[in-house]
Amino acid sequence: MEKNQKINCTVASCKYNNTEDSLCILKAIHVSPMEGCDTKKADESMCASYEHEND
């Protein structure tokens, strides 16, 4: 990932989300297909780096 790229995220429950700026504070994320999908549409993938803020 280039140094100036940012990951925008509006999932407020993720502990890596800086809700003030809606930015992910991880340097990189892992994206995976949803279980049982052949991933032909954008909503069939998800951020696998997600962790709930209380975990």
All heavy atoms as atom14 arrays in JSON, in Angstrom:
{
  "sequence": "MEKNQKINCTVASCKYNNTEDSLCILKAIHVSPMEGCDTKKADESMCASYEHEND",
  "atom14_mask": [
    [1, 1, 1, 1, 1, 1, 1, 1, 0, 0, 0, 0, 0, 0],
    [1, 1, 1, 1, 1, 1, 1, 1, 1, 0, 0, 0, 0, 0],
    [1, 1, 1, 1, 1, 1, 1, 1, 1, 0, 0, 0, 0, 0],
    [1, 1, 1, 1, 1, 1, 1, 1, 0, 0, 0, 0, 0, 0],
    [1, 1, 1, 1, 1, 1, 1, 1, 1, 0, 0, 0, 0, 0],
    [1, 1, 1, 1, 1, 1, 1, 1, 1, 0, 0, 0, 0, 0],
    [1, 1, 1, 1, 1, 1, 1, 1, 0, 0, 0, 0, 0, 0],
    [1, 1, 1, 1, 1, 1, 1, 1, 0, 0, 0, 0, 0, 0],
    [1, 1, 1, 1, 1, 1, 0, 0, 0, 0, 0, 0, 0, 0],
    [1, 1, 1, 1, 1, 1, 1, 0, 0, 0, 0, 0, 0, 0],
    [1, 1, 1, 1, 1, 1, 1, 0, 0, 0, 0, 0, 0, 0],
    [1, 1, 1, 1, 1, 0, 0, 0, 0, 0, 0, 0, 0, 0],
    [1, 1, 1, 1, 1, 1, 0, 0, 0, 0, 0, 0, 0, 0],
    [1, 1, 1, 1, 1, 1, 0, 0, 0, 0, 0, 0, 0, 0],
    [1, 1, 1, 1, 1, 1, 1, 1, 1, 0, 0, 0, 0, 0],
    [1, 1, 1, 1, 1, 1, 1, 1, 1, 1, 1, 1, 0, 0],
    [1, 1, 1, 1, 1, 1, 1, 1, 0, 0, 0, 0, 0, 0],
    [1, 1, 1, 1, 1, 1, 1, 1, 0, 0, 0, 0, 0, 0],
    [1, 1, 1, 1, 1, 1, 1, 0, 0, 0, 0, 0, 0, 0],
    [1, 1, 1, 1, 1, 1, 1, 1, 1, 0, 0, 0, 0, 0],
    [1, 1, 1, 1, 1, 1, 1, 1, 0, 0, 0, 0, 0, 0],
    [1, 1, 1, 1, 1, 1, 0, 0, 0, 0, 0, 0, 0, 0],
    [1, 1, 1, 1, 1, 1, 1, 1, 0, 0, 0, 0, 0, 0],
    [1, 1, 1, 1, 1, 1, 0, 0, 0, 0, 0, 0, 0, 0],
    [1, 1, 1, 1, 1, 1, 1, 1, 0, 0, 0, 0, 0, 0],
    [1, 1, 1, 1, 1, 1, 1, 1, 0, 0, 0, 0, 0, 0],
    [1, 1, 1, 1, 1, 1, 1, 1, 1, 0, 0, 0, 0, 0],
    [1, 1, 1, 1, 1, 0, 0, 0, 0, 0, 0, 0, 0, 0],
    [1, 1, 1, 1, 1, 1, 1, 1, 0, 0, 0, 0, 0, 0],
    [1, 1, 1, 1, 1, 1, 1, 1, 1, 1, 0, 0, 0, 0],
    [1, 1, 1, 1, 1, 1, 1, 0, 0, 0, 0, 0, 0, 0],
    [1, 1, 1, 1, 1, 1, 0, 0, 0, 0, 0, 0, 0, 0],
    [1, 1, 1, 1, 1, 1, 1, 0, 0, 0, 0, 0, 0, 0],
    [1, 1, 1, 1, 1, 1, 1, 1, 0, 0, 0, 0, 0, 0],
    [1, 1, 1, 1, 1, 1, 1, 1, 1, 0, 0, 0, 0, 0],
    [1, 1, 1, 1, 0, 0, 0, 0, 0, 0, 0, 0, 0, 0],
    [1, 1, 1, 1, 1, 1, 0, 0, 0, 0, 0, 0, 0, 0],
    [1, 1, 1, 1, 1, 1, 1, 1, 0, 0, 0, 0, 0, 0],
    [1, 1, 1, 1, 1, 1, 1, 0, 0, 0, 0, 0, 0, 0],
    [1, 1, 1, 1, 1, 1, 1, 1, 1, 0, 0, 0, 0, 0],
    [1, 1, 1, 1, 1, 1, 1, 1, 1, 0, 0, 0, 0, 0],
    [1, 1, 1, 1, 1, 0, 0, 0, 0, 0, 0, 0, 0, 0],
    [1, 1, 1, 1, 1, 1, 1, 1, 0, 0, 0, 0, 0, 0],
    [1, 1, 1, 1, 1, 1, 1, 1, 1, 0, 0, 0, 0, 0],
    [1, 1, 1, 1, 1, 1, 0, 0, 0, 0, 0, 0, 0, 0],
    [1, 1, 1, 1, 1, 1, 1, 1, 0, 0, 0, 0, 0, 0],
    [1, 1, 1, 1, 1, 1, 0, 0, 0, 0, 0, 0, 0, 0],
    [1, 1, 1, 1, 1, 0, 0, 0, 0, 0, 0, 0, 0, 0],
    [1, 1, 1, 1, 1, 1, 0, 0, 0, 0, 0, 0, 0, 0],
    [1, 1, 1, 1, 1, 1, 1, 1, 1, 1, 1, 1, 0, 0],
    [1, 1, 1, 1, 1, 1, 1, 1, 1, 0, 0, 0, 0, 0],
    [1, 1, 1, 1, 1, 1, 1, 1, 1, 1, 0, 0, 0, 0],
    [1, 1, 1, 1, 1, 1, 1, 1, 1, 0, 0, 0, 0, 0],
    [1, 1, 1, 1, 1, 1, 1, 1, 0, 0, 0, 0, 0, 0],
    [1, 1, 1, 1, 1, 1, 1, 1, 0, 0, 0, 0, 0, 0]
  ],
  "atom14_positions": [
    [[0.84, -1.17, 0.0], [0.0, 0.0, 0.0], [0.89, 1.24, 0.0], [1.87, 1.29, 0.74], [-0.91, -0.01, 1.23], [-1.9, 1.13, 1.25], [-2.97, 1.15, 2.69], [-4.01, -0.24, 2.36], [0.0, 0.0, 0.0], [0.0, 0.0, 0.0], [0.0, 0.0, 0.0], [0.0, 0.0, 0.0], [0.0, 0.0, 0.0], [0.0, 0.0, 0.0]],
    [[0.53, 2.2, -0.8], [1.31, 3.42, -0.83], [1.14, 4.19, 0.47], [0.11, 4.11, 1.12], [0.88, 4.28, -2.02], [1.25, 3.65, -3.35], [0.93, 4.56, -4.5], [0.98, 5.78, -4.31], [0.65, 4.04, -5.59], [0.0, 0.0, 0.0], [0.0, 0.0, 0.0], [0.0, 0.0, 0.0], [0.0, 0.0, 0.0], [0.0, 0.0, 0.0]],
    [[2.15, 4.96, 0.82], [2.13, 5.67, 2.1], [1.01, 6.67, 2.23], [0.56, 6.96, 3.32], [3.47, 6.37, 2.29], [4.62, 5.41, 2.46], [5.92, 6.13, 2.62], [7.06, 5.13, 2.7], [8.35, 5.79, 2.8], [0.0, 0.0, 0.0], [0.0, 0.0, 0.0], [0.0, 0.0, 0.0], [0.0, 0.0, 0.0], [0.0, 0.0, 0.0]],
    [[0.53, 7.23, 1.12], [-0.51, 8.25, 1.22], [-1.92, 7.7, 1.06], [-2.88, 8.45, 1.08], [-0.28, 9.36, 0.19], [-0.31, 8.86, -1.23], [-0.34, 7.67, -1.47], [-0.29, 9.76, -2.19], [0.0, 0.0, 0.0], [0.0, 0.0, 0.0], [0.0, 0.0, 0.0], [0.0, 0.0, 0.0], [0.0, 0.0, 0.0], [0.0, 0.0, 0.0]],
    [[-2.09, 6.39, 0.91], [-3.43, 5.81, 0.79], [-4.08, 5.71, 2.16], [-3.41, 5.5, 3.16], [-3.37, 4.43, 0.14], [-3.05, 4.5, -1.32], [-3.12, 3.12, -1.97], [-2.77, 2.13, -1.35], [-3.57, 3.09, -3.2], [0.0, 0.0, 0.0], [0.0, 0.0, 0.0], [0.0, 0.0, 0.0], [0.0, 0.0, 0.0], [0.0, 0.0, 0.0]],
    [[-5.4, 5.83, 2.18], [-6.16, 5.73, 3.42], [-7.3, 4.75, 3.22], [-7.8, 4.58, 2.12], [-6.7, 7.09, 3.82], [-5.61, 8.07, 4.17], [-6.2, 9.39, 4.62], [-5.13, 10.21, 5.21], [-4.56, 11.25, 4.72], [0.0, 0.0, 0.0], [0.0, 0.0, 0.0], [0.0, 0.0, 0.0], [0.0, 0.0, 0.0], [0.0, 0.0, 0.0]],
    [[-7.71, 4.11, 4.3], [-8.84, 3.18, 4.26], [-10.0, 3.87, 4.98], [-9.94, 4.11, 6.19], [-8.5, 1.85, 4.96], [-7.29, 1.21, 4.29], [-9.7, 0.92, 4.95], [-6.68, 0.08, 5.09], [0.0, 0.0, 0.0], [0.0, 0.0, 0.0], [0.0, 0.0, 0.0], [0.0, 0.0, 0.0], [0.0, 0.0, 0.0], [0.0, 0.0, 0.0]],
    [[-11.03, 4.23, 4.23], [-12.21, 4.84, 4.82], [-13.12, 3.74, 5.36], [-13.28, 2.71, 4.73], [-12.97, 5.66, 3.77], [-12.17, 6.84, 3.32], [-11.76, 7.66, 4.14], [-11.93, 6.94, 2.04], [0.0, 0.0, 0.0], [0.0, 0.0, 0.0], [0.0, 0.0, 0.0], [0.0, 0.0, 0.0], [0.0, 0.0, 0.0], [0.0, 0.0, 0.0]],
    [[-13.68, 3.97, 6.54], [-14.52, 2.96, 7.17], [-15.58, 3.66, 8.01], [-15.27, 4.55, 8.79], [-13.68, 2.05, 8.05], [-14.65, 0.78, 8.89], [0.0, 0.0, 0.0], [0.0, 0.0, 0.0], [0.0, 0.0, 0.0], [0.0, 0.0, 0.0], [0.0, 0.0, 0.0], [0.0, 0.0, 0.0], [0.0, 0.0, 0.0], [0.0, 0.0, 0.0]],
    [[-16.82, 3.23, 7.85], [-17.9, 3.81, 8.65], [-18.49, 2.79, 9.63], [-19.57, 3.01, 10.17], [-19.02, 4.36, 7.74], [-19.48, 3.31, 6.9], [-18.52, 5.51, 6.88], [0.0, 0.0, 0.0], [0.0, 0.0, 0.0], [0.0, 0.0, 0.0], [0.0, 0.0, 0.0], [0.0, 0.0, 0.0], [0.0, 0.0, 0.0], [0.0, 0.0, 0.0]],
    [[-17.78, 1.69, 9.88], [-18.23, 0.68, 10.83], [-17.79, 1.12, 12.22], [-16.68, 0.85, 12.67], [-17.67, -0.72, 10.48], [-18.18, -1.75, 11.47], [-18.03, -1.1, 9.07], [0.0, 0.0, 0.0], [0.0, 0.0, 0.0], [0.0, 0.0, 0.0], [0.0, 0.0, 0.0], [0.0, 0.0, 0.0], [0.0, 0.0, 0.0], [0.0, 0.0, 0.0]],
    [[-18.67, 1.84, 12.9], [-18.32, 2.46, 14.18], [-17.99, 1.43, 15.26], [-17.26, 1.74, 16.2], [-19.46, 3.35, 14.65], [0.0, 0.0, 0.0], [0.0, 0.0, 0.0], [0.0, 0.0, 0.0], [0.0, 0.0, 0.0], [0.0, 0.0, 0.0], [0.0, 0.0, 0.0], [0.0, 0.0, 0.0], [0.0, 0.0, 0.0], [0.0, 0.0, 0.0]],
    [[-18.49, 0.21, 15.15], [-18.25, -0.79, 16.19], [-16.87, -1.44, 16.09], [-16.47, -2.19, 16.98], [-19.33, -1.87, 16.15], [-19.27, -2.58, 14.92], [0.0, 0.0, 0.0], [0.0, 0.0, 0.0], [0.0, 0.0, 0.0], [0.0, 0.0, 0.0], [0.0, 0.0, 0.0], [0.0, 0.0, 0.0], [0.0, 0.0, 0.0], [0.0, 0.0, 0.0]],
    [[-16.12, -1.18, 15.02], [-14.79, -1.77, 14.86], [-13.77, -0.99, 15.68], [-13.72, 0.24, 15.63], [-14.36, -1.78, 13.39], [-12.75, -2.6, 13.14], [0.0, 0.0, 0.0], [0.0, 0.0, 0.0], [0.0, 0.0, 0.0], [0.0, 0.0, 0.0], [0.0, 0.0, 0.0], [0.0, 0.0, 0.0], [0.0, 0.0, 0.0], [0.0, 0.0, 0.0]],
    [[-12.95, -1.71, 16.43], [-11.98, -1.02, 17.29], [-10.88, -0.33, 16.51], [-10.15, 0.49, 17.05], [-11.4, -1.98, 18.33], [-10.43, -3.01, 17.83], [-9.96, -3.85, 19.01], [-8.9, -4.84, 18.66], [-8.47, -5.57, 19.86], [0.0, 0.0, 0.0], [0.0, 0.0, 0.0], [0.0, 0.0, 0.0], [0.0, 0.0, 0.0], [0.0, 0.0, 0.0]],
    [[-10.75, -0.6, 15.21], [-9.74, 0.06, 14.39], [-10.29, 1.29, 13.66], [-9.59, 1.92, 12.9], [-9.17, -0.93, 13.36], [-8.54, -2.13, 14.02], [-9.07, -3.4, 13.83], [-7.43, -1.99, 14.84], [-8.49, -4.5, 14.44], [-6.86, -3.08, 15.46], [-7.39, -4.33, 15.25], [-6.83, -5.43, 15.85], [0.0, 0.0, 0.0], [0.0, 0.0, 0.0]],
    [[-11.55, 1.62, 13.89], [-12.16, 2.77, 13.24], [-11.95, 4.02, 14.07], [-12.34, 4.07, 15.23], [-13.66, 2.53, 13.04], [-14.33, 3.65, 12.28], [-13.91, 4.8, 12.32], [-15.39, 3.32, 11.58], [0.0, 0.0, 0.0], [0.0, 0.0, 0.0], [0.0, 0.0, 0.0], [0.0, 0.0, 0.0], [0.0, 0.0, 0.0], [0.0, 0.0, 0.0]],
    [[-11.34, 5.03, 13.46], [-11.24, 6.34, 14.08], [-12.51, 7.07, 13.7], [-12.6, 7.69, 12.65], [-10.0, 7.07, 13.56], [-9.89, 8.48, 14.09], [-10.83, 9.02, 14.65], [-8.74, 9.08, 13.9], [0.0, 0.0, 0.0], [0.0, 0.0, 0.0], [0.0, 0.0, 0.0], [0.0, 0.0, 0.0], [0.0, 0.0, 0.0], [0.0, 0.0, 0.0]],
    [[-13.55, 6.97, 14.55], [-14.86, 7.49, 14.18], [-14.86, 9.0, 13.96], [-15.74, 9.51, 13.28], [-15.92, 7.12, 15.24], [-15.49, 7.58, 16.51], [-16.15, 5.62, 15.27], [0.0, 0.0, 0.0], [0.0, 0.0, 0.0], [0.0, 0.0, 0.0], [0.0, 0.0, 0.0], [0.0, 0.0, 0.0], [0.0, 0.0, 0.0], [0.0, 0.0, 0.0]],
    [[-13.91, 9.7, 14.5], [-13.83, 11.14, 14.28], [-13.63, 11.46, 12.8], [-14.23, 12.37, 12.26], [-12.68, 11.73, 15.1], [-12.59, 13.23, 15.05], [-11.5, 13.75, 15.95], [-11.48, 13.39, 17.14], [-10.66, 14.51, 15.46], [0.0, 0.0, 0.0], [0.0, 0.0, 0.0], [0.0, 0.0, 0.0], [0.0, 0.0, 0.0], [0.0, 0.0, 0.0]],
    [[-12.79, 10.68, 12.12], [-12.48, 10.9, 10.71], [-13.03, 9.8, 9.8], [-12.83, 9.86, 8.59], [-10.97, 10.97, 10.51], [-10.33, 12.14, 11.25], [-10.98, 13.2, 11.33], [-9.2, 11.98, 11.74], [0.0, 0.0, 0.0], [0.0, 0.0, 0.0], [0.0, 0.0, 0.0], [0.0, 0.0, 0.0], [0.0, 0.0, 0.0], [0.0, 0.0, 0.0]],
    [[-13.67, 8.79, 10.37], [-14.15, 7.61, 9.62], [-13.02, 6.94, 8.85], [-13.16, 6.56, 7.69], [-15.29, 7.97, 8.67], [-16.43, 8.34, 9.4], [0.0, 0.0, 0.0], [0.0, 0.0, 0.0], [0.0, 0.0, 0.0], [0.0, 0.0, 0.0], [0.0, 0.0, 0.0], [0.0, 0.0, 0.0], [0.0, 0.0, 0.0], [0.0, 0.0, 0.0]],
    [[-11.88, 6.82, 9.48], [-10.72, 6.17, 8.87], [-10.31, 4.94, 9.68], [-10.4, 4.93, 10.9], [-9.53, 7.13, 8.81], [-9.68, 8.33, 7.89], [-8.47, 9.26, 8.06], [-9.81, 7.91, 6.45], [0.0, 0.0, 0.0], [0.0, 0.0, 0.0], [0.0, 0.0, 0.0], [0.0, 0.0, 0.0], [0.0, 0.0, 0.0], [0.0, 0.0, 0.0]],
    [[-9.85, 3.92, 8.98], [-9.3, 2.74, 9.62], [-7.87, 3.06, 10.05], [-7.09, 3.6, 9.27], [-9.31, 1.57, 8.64], [-8.62, 0.06, 9.33], [0.0, 0.0, 0.0], [0.0, 0.0, 0.0], [0.0, 0.0, 0.0], [0.0, 0.0, 0.0], [0.0, 0.0, 0.0], [0.0, 0.0, 0.0], [0.0, 0.0, 0.0], [0.0, 0.0, 0.0]],
    [[-7.52, 2.73, 11.29], [-6.17, 3.05, 11.78], [-5.17, 1.93, 11.51], [-3.99, 2.09, 11.82], [-6.19, 3.42, 13.28], [-6.73, 2.29, 14.13], [-6.97, 4.7, 13.5], [-6.62, 2.52, 15.63], [0.0, 0.0, 0.0], [0.0, 0.0, 0.0], [0.0, 0.0, 0.0], [0.0, 0.0, 0.0], [0.0, 0.0, 0.0], [0.0, 0.0, 0.0]],
    [[-5.62, 0.81, 10.91], [-4.68, -0.25, 10.54], [-3.87, 0.2, 9.32], [-4.35, 0.96, 8.48], [-5.43, -1.53, 10.18], [-6.07, -2.28, 11.34], [-6.94, -3.41, 10.81], [-5.01, -2.82, 12.26], [0.0, 0.0, 0.0], [0.0, 0.0, 0.0], [0.0, 0.0, 0.0], [0.0, 0.0, 0.0], [0.0, 0.0, 0.0], [0.0, 0.0, 0.0]],
    [[-2.65, -0.27, 9.2], [-1.82, 0.05, 8.04], [-2.26, -0.75, 6.82], [-2.01, -0.37, 5.69], [-0.36, -0.21, 8.34], [0.19, 0.75, 9.38], [1.64, 0.54, 9.63], [2.07, 1.5, 10.72], [3.47, 1.63, 10.84], [0.0, 0.0, 0.0], [0.0, 0.0, 0.0], [0.0, 0.0, 0.0], [0.0, 0.0, 0.0], [0.0, 0.0, 0.0]],
    [[-2.93, -1.88, 7.04], [-3.44, -2.72, 5.96], [-4.61, -3.51, 6.51], [-4.7, -3.77, 7.71], [-2.36, -3.66, 5.45], [0.0, 0.0, 0.0], [0.0, 0.0, 0.0], [0.0, 0.0, 0.0], [0.0, 0.0, 0.0], [0.0, 0.0, 0.0], [0.0, 0.0, 0.0], [0.0, 0.0, 0.0], [0.0, 0.0, 0.0], [0.0, 0.0, 0.0]],
    [[-5.53, -3.89, 5.63], [-6.66, -4.73, 6.02], [-6.65, -6.0, 5.2], [-6.04, -6.06, 4.13], [-8.02, -4.01, 5.87], [-8.29, -3.65, 4.42], [-8.09, -2.79, 6.77], [-9.71, -3.19, 4.16], [0.0, 0.0, 0.0], [0.0, 0.0, 0.0], [0.0, 0.0, 0.0], [0.0, 0.0, 0.0], [0.0, 0.0, 0.0], [0.0, 0.0, 0.0]],
    [[-7.35, -7.0, 5.68], [-7.51, -8.26, 4.97], [-8.97, -8.34, 4.52], [-9.87, -8.24, 5.34], [-7.16, -9.43, 5.89], [-7.23, -10.75, 5.21], [-6.19, -11.27, 4.5], [-8.24, -11.64, 5.11], [-6.54, -12.44, 4.0], [-7.79, -12.69, 4.35], [0.0, 0.0, 0.0], [0.0, 0.0, 0.0], [0.0, 0.0, 0.0], [0.0, 0.0, 0.0]],
    [[-9.2, -8.49, 3.23], [-10.55, -8.6, 2.68], [-10.78, -10.04, 2.25], [-9.95, -10.62, 1.56], [-10.74, -7.63, 1.49], [-12.13, -7.79, 0.89], [-10.5, -6.2, 1.94], [0.0, 0.0, 0.0], [0.0, 0.0, 0.0], [0.0, 0.0, 0.0], [0.0, 0.0, 0.0], [0.0, 0.0, 0.0], [0.0, 0.0, 0.0], [0.0, 0.0, 0.0]],
    [[-11.91, -10.61, 2.65], [-12.24, -12.01, 2.35], [-13.63, -12.1, 1.74], [-14.48, -11.27, 2.02], [-12.22, -12.84, 3.62], [-10.97, -12.86, 4.2], [0.0, 0.0, 0.0], [0.0, 0.0, 0.0], [0.0, 0.0, 0.0], [0.0, 0.0, 0.0], [0.0, 0.0, 0.0], [0.0, 0.0, 0.0], [0.0, 0.0, 0.0], [0.0, 0.0, 0.0]],
    [[-13.88, -13.16, 0.95], [-15.24, -13.36, 0.46], [-16.13, -13.82, 1.61], [-15.65, -14.47, 2.55], [-15.09, -14.46, -0.59], [-13.83, -15.17, -0.23], [-12.96, -14.16, 0.46], [0.0, 0.0, 0.0], [0.0, 0.0, 0.0], [0.0, 0.0, 0.0], [0.0, 0.0, 0.0], [0.0, 0.0, 0.0], [0.0, 0.0, 0.0], [0.0, 0.0, 0.0]],
    [[-17.4, -13.48, 1.54], [-18.33, -13.96, 2.54], [-18.53, -15.46, 2.34], [-18.44, -15.95, 1.21], [-19.66, -13.21, 2.43], [-19.53, -11.76, 2.82], [-21.07, -10.85, 2.69], [-22.02, -11.61, 3.99], [0.0, 0.0, 0.0], [0.0, 0.0, 0.0], [0.0, 0.0, 0.0], [0.0, 0.0, 0.0], [0.0, 0.0, 0.0], [0.0, 0.0, 0.0]],
    [[-18.78, -16.17, 3.39], [-18.94, -17.61, 3.33], [-20.1, -17.98, 2.42], [-21.19, -17.4, 2.51], [-19.2, -18.16, 4.74], [-19.15, -19.66, 4.82], [-19.22, -20.16, 6.25], [-18.69, -19.48, 7.15], [-19.81, -21.23, 6.45], [0.0, 0.0, 0.0], [0.0, 0.0, 0.0], [0.0, 0.0, 0.0], [0.0, 0.0, 0.0], [0.0, 0.0, 0.0]],
    [[-19.87, -18.89, 1.5], [-20.9, -19.38, 0.61], [-21.12, -18.52, -0.63], [-22.02, -18.78, -1.4], [0.0, 0.0, 0.0], [0.0, 0.0, 0.0], [0.0, 0.0, 0.0], [0.0, 0.0, 0.0], [0.0, 0.0, 0.0], [0.0, 0.0, 0.0], [0.0, 0.0, 0.0], [0.0, 0.0, 0.0], [0.0, 0.0, 0.0], [0.0, 0.0, 0.0]],
    [[-20.29, -17.49, -0.84], [-20.45, -16.62, -2.01], [-19.33, -16.87, -3.0], [-18.21, -17.21, -2.63], [-20.41, -15.15, -1.59], [-21.84, -14.63, -0.65], [0.0, 0.0, 0.0], [0.0, 0.0, 0.0], [0.0, 0.0, 0.0], [0.0, 0.0, 0.0], [0.0, 0.0, 0.0], [0.0, 0.0, 0.0], [0.0, 0.0, 0.0], [0.0, 0.0, 0.0]],
    [[-19.65, -16.65, -4.28], [-18.6, -16.75, -5.29], [-18.02, -15.38, -5.61], [-17.25, -15.21, -6.53], [-19.11, -17.45, -6.55], [-20.31, -16.76, -7.17], [-20.7, -15.67, -6.7], [-20.85, -17.31, -8.15], [0.0, 0.0, 0.0], [0.0, 0.0, 0.0], [0.0, 0.0, 0.0], [0.0, 0.0, 0.0], [0.0, 0.0, 0.0], [0.0, 0.0, 0.0]],
    [[-18.4, -14.38, -4.85], [-17.84, -13.03, -4.86], [-17.85, -12.39, -6.24], [-16.84, -12.02, -6.78], [-16.41, -13.03, -4.28], [-16.36, -13.88, -3.16], [-16.0, -11.65, -3.83], [0.0, 0.0, 0.0], [0.0, 0.0, 0.0], [0.0, 0.0, 0.0], [0.0, 0.0, 0.0], [0.0, 0.0, 0.0], [0.0, 0.0, 0.0], [0.0, 0.0, 0.0]],
    [[-19.04, -12.23, -6.79], [-19.2, -11.53, -8.06], [-19.69, -10.1, -7.86], [-19.67, -9.3, -8.76], [-20.17, -12.28, -8.97], [-19.62, -13.6, -9.45], [-20.56, -14.27, -10.4], [-19.97, -15.58, -10.88], [-20.87, -16.29, -11.79], [0.0, 0.0, 0.0], [0.0, 0.0, 0.0], [0.0, 0.0, 0.0], [0.0, 0.0, 0.0], [0.0, 0.0, 0.0]],
    [[-20.13, -9.78, -6.64], [-20.62, -8.44, -6.33], [-19.88, -7.9, -5.11], [-19.42, -8.65, -4.27], [-22.12, -8.48, -6.04], [-22.95, -8.95, -7.22], [-24.41, -9.01, -6.85], [-25.22, -9.57, -8.0], [-26.61, -9.79, -7.62], [0.0, 0.0, 0.0], [0.0, 0.0, 0.0], [0.0, 0.0, 0.0], [0.0, 0.0, 0.0], [0.0, 0.0, 0.0]],
    [[-19.8, -6.58, -5.02], [-19.05, -5.94, -3.93], [-19.57, -6.32, -2.55], [-18.79, -6.48, -1.61], [-19.1, -4.42, -4.09], [0.0, 0.0, 0.0], [0.0, 0.0, 0.0], [0.0, 0.0, 0.0], [0.0, 0.0, 0.0], [0.0, 0.0, 0.0], [0.0, 0.0, 0.0], [0.0, 0.0, 0.0], [0.0, 0.0, 0.0], [0.0, 0.0, 0.0]],
    [[-20.88, -6.51, -2.41], [-21.43, -6.83, -1.1], [-21.22, -8.29, -0.7], [-21.7, -8.74, 0.33], [-22.9, -6.44, -1.0], [-23.8, -7.21, -1.96], [-23.28, -7.94, -2.83], [-25.03, -7.07, -1.84], [0.0, 0.0, 0.0], [0.0, 0.0, 0.0], [0.0, 0.0, 0.0], [0.0, 0.0, 0.0], [0.0, 0.0, 0.0], [0.0, 0.0, 0.0]],
    [[-20.5, -9.05, -1.53], [-20.19, -10.44, -1.21], [-18.78, -10.56, -0.62], [-18.27, -11.66, -0.44], [-20.33, -11.3, -2.45], [-21.78, -11.37, -2.94], [-21.93, -12.07, -4.27], [-20.94, -12.26, -4.99], [-23.08, -12.41, -4.59], [0.0, 0.0, 0.0], [0.0, 0.0, 0.0], [0.0, 0.0, 0.0], [0.0, 0.0, 0.0], [0.0, 0.0, 0.0]],
    [[-18.16, -9.45, -0.32], [-16.85, -9.46, 0.33], [-16.95, -8.65, 1.62], [-17.89, -7.89, 1.82], [-15.76, -8.88, -0.58], [-16.03, -7.53, -0.86], [0.0, 0.0, 0.0], [0.0, 0.0, 0.0], [0.0, 0.0, 0.0], [0.0, 0.0, 0.0], [0.0, 0.0, 0.0], [0.0, 0.0, 0.0], [0.0, 0.0, 0.0], [0.0, 0.0, 0.0]],
    [[-15.98, -8.85, 2.5], [-16.03, -8.16, 3.78], [-14.63, -7.95, 4.33], [-13.68, -8.62, 3.93], [-16.86, -8.94, 4.79], [-16.32, -10.33, 5.09], [-17.35, -11.28, 6.2], [-16.98, -10.53, 7.75], [0.0, 0.0, 0.0], [0.0, 0.0, 0.0], [0.0, 0.0, 0.0], [0.0, 0.0, 0.0], [0.0, 0.0, 0.0], [0.0, 0.0, 0.0]],
    [[-14.5, -7.02, 5.26], [-13.22, -6.78, 5.91], [-13.0, -7.86, 6.96], [-13.71, -7.94, 7.97], [-13.21, -5.4, 6.57], [-11.68, -5.05, 7.46], [0.0, 0.0, 0.0], [0.0, 0.0, 0.0], [0.0, 0.0, 0.0], [0.0, 0.0, 0.0], [0.0, 0.0, 0.0], [0.0, 0.0, 0.0], [0.0, 0.0, 0.0], [0.0, 0.0, 0.0]],
    [[-12.02, -8.7, 6.74], [-11.73, -9.79, 7.67], [-10.85, -9.33, 8.83], [-10.57, -10.09, 9.75], [-11.07, -10.95, 6.93], [0.0, 0.0, 0.0], [0.0, 0.0, 0.0], [0.0, 0.0, 0.0], [0.0, 0.0, 0.0], [0.0, 0.0, 0.0], [0.0, 0.0, 0.0], [0.0, 0.0, 0.0], [0.0, 0.0, 0.0], [0.0, 0.0, 0.0]],
    [[-10.42, -8.06, 8.81], [-9.61, -7.51, 9.89], [-10.48, -6.94, 11.01], [-9.97, -6.53, 12.04], [-8.71, -6.39, 9.35], [-7.87, -6.87, 8.34], [0.0, 0.0, 0.0], [0.0, 0.0, 0.0], [0.0, 0.0, 0.0], [0.0, 0.0, 0.0], [0.0, 0.0, 0.0], [0.0, 0.0, 0.0], [0.0, 0.0, 0.0], [0.0, 0.0, 0.0]],
    [[-11.8, -6.94, 10.82], [-12.73, -6.38, 11.8], [-12.59, -7.04, 13.17], [-12.5, -8.25, 13.27], [-14.17, -6.55, 11.31], [-15.2, -6.16, 12.35], [-15.6, -4.86, 12.49], [-15.75, -7.12, 13.21], [-16.54, -4.49, 13.44], [-16.68, -6.77, 14.16], [-17.07, -5.45, 14.28], [-17.98, -5.1, 15.23], [0.0, 0.0, 0.0], [0.0, 0.0, 0.0]],
    [[-12.55, -6.22, 14.18], [-12.63, -6.68, 15.58], [-13.55, -5.72, 16.3], [-13.43, -4.51, 16.15], [-11.25, -6.7, 16.24], [-10.36, -7.79, 15.74], [-9.06, -7.89, 16.54], [-9.11, -7.74, 17.77], [-8.02, -8.11, 15.92], [0.0, 0.0, 0.0], [0.0, 0.0, 0.0], [0.0, 0.0, 0.0], [0.0, 0.0, 0.0], [0.0, 0.0, 0.0]],
    [[-14.47, -6.26, 17.1], [-15.39, -5.4, 17.84], [-14.61, -4.58, 18.86], [-13.65, -5.06, 19.47], [-16.46, -6.26, 18.55], [-17.59, -5.45, 19.07], [-17.56, -4.85, 20.29], [-18.79, -5.12, 18.5], [-18.68, -4.2, 20.48], [-19.45, -4.35, 19.42], [0.0, 0.0, 0.0], [0.0, 0.0, 0.0], [0.0, 0.0, 0.0], [0.0, 0.0, 0.0]],
    [[-15.01, -3.34, 19.04], [-14.29, -2.42, 19.91], [-14.18, -2.9, 21.36], [-13.29, -2.5, 22.08], [-14.91, -1.04, 19.87], [-16.34, -0.99, 20.39], [-16.97, 0.37, 20.19], [-16.26, 1.36, 19.95], [-18.2, 0.45, 20.28], [0.0, 0.0, 0.0], [0.0, 0.0, 0.0], [0.0, 0.0, 0.0], [0.0, 0.0, 0.0], [0.0, 0.0, 0.0]],
    [[-15.06, -3.79, 21.79], [-15.03, -4.29, 23.17], [-14.25, -5.59, 23.32], [-14.18, -6.14, 24.41], [-16.45, -4.47, 23.69], [-17.17, -3.15, 23.82], [-16.55, -2.12, 24.08], [-18.47, -3.16, 23.61], [0.0, 0.0, 0.0], [0.0, 0.0, 0.0], [0.0, 0.0, 0.0], [0.0, 0.0, 0.0], [0.0, 0.0, 0.0], [0.0, 0.0, 0.0]],
    [[-13.68, -6.1, 22.23], [-12.91, -7.36, 22.3], [-11.48, -7.1, 22.71], [-10.9, -6.11, 22.47], [-12.94, -8.08, 20.95], [-14.31, -8.66, 20.66], [-15.14, -8.73, 21.58], [-14.55, -9.02, 19.51], [0.0, 0.0, 0.0], [0.0, 0.0, 0.0], [0.0, 0.0, 0.0], [0.0, 0.0, 0.0], [0.0, 0.0, 0.0], [0.0, 0.0, 0.0]]
  ]
}
